[in-house]
Amino acid sequence: MERFLKDQVNEIRSGALKNLHIFLAEVKPENRLAFIKYLEYKDGQTEGQYEWRMKLVLAQNLGKFATLFDS
């Protein structure tokens, strides 16, 4: 999954992000935190690194992640 989230092709990264909540539901809770970096947008990132489509996918799926990281 990490390979797909780091892929250079936006469509692949976007697809991985759309389905990340399904993947994380199967991962042990203690291992989920390694993936949280893919759920955050940092001010220092350029538009090319985290373009608007990725922001939209993240926003549309953010609620699905809430229960996975609720501790």
C-alpha positions as MATLAB code, in Angstrom:
seq = 'MERFLKDQVNEIRSGALKNLHIFLAEVKPENRLAFIKYLEYKDGQTEGQYEWRMKLVLAQNLGKFATLFDS';
ca = [
       0.000    0.000    0.000;
       2.816    2.352    0.831;
       4.233    1.876   -2.658;
       0.907    2.916   -4.191;
       0.634    5.952   -1.900;
       4.103    7.093   -3.027;
       3.557    6.427   -6.743;
       4.356    9.214   -9.214;
       1.044    8.758  -11.065;
      -1.708   10.815   -9.439;
      -4.455    8.348  -10.346;
      -2.647    5.530   -8.538;
      -2.023    7.642   -5.427;
      -5.609    8.843   -5.494;
      -6.974    5.287   -5.789;
      -4.788    4.127   -2.922;
      -5.918    7.032   -0.746;
      -9.585    6.359   -1.588;
      -9.234    2.798   -0.340;
      -6.781    3.353    2.476;
      -9.514    3.115    5.128;
     -10.380   -0.409    3.908;
      -6.736   -1.444    4.081;
      -6.223    0.108    7.515;
      -9.263   -1.700    8.910;
      -7.301   -4.929    8.356;
      -4.021   -3.643    9.810;
      -3.267   -4.063   13.511;
      -4.042   -0.817   15.381;
      -0.442   -0.404   16.521;
       0.719   -0.465   12.872;
      -1.821    2.066   11.565;
       0.101    5.095   12.777;
       2.764    4.485   10.139;
       0.176    5.493    7.520;
      -1.061    8.688    9.141;
       1.552   10.703    7.243;
      -0.445   10.044    4.060;
      -3.532   11.649    5.592;
      -2.030   15.023    6.313;
      -1.328   18.026    4.165;
       1.653   20.088    5.220;
       1.921   23.784    4.375;
       5.414   23.248    2.991;
       4.224   20.857    0.291;
       4.039   22.245   -3.194;
       0.936   21.904   -5.341;
       2.700   19.243   -7.405;
       3.347   17.130   -4.316;
      -0.219   17.289   -3.021;
      -2.423   18.666   -5.748;
      -6.098   19.560   -5.404;
      -7.440   16.170   -6.494;
      -5.608   14.467   -3.663;
      -6.938   17.067   -1.227;
     -10.467   16.372   -2.472;
     -10.091   12.596   -2.085;
      -8.720   13.084    1.404;
     -11.555   15.437    2.374;
     -14.209   13.070    1.009;
     -12.803   10.116    2.942;
     -11.599   11.781    6.142;
     -14.602   10.640    8.163;
     -13.856    7.020    7.306;
     -10.483    7.320    9.029;
     -11.855    8.809   12.249;
     -12.949    5.513   13.779;
      -9.718    3.780   12.777;
      -7.523    6.187   14.738;
      -9.920    6.730   17.639;
      -8.124    5.562   20.749;
];
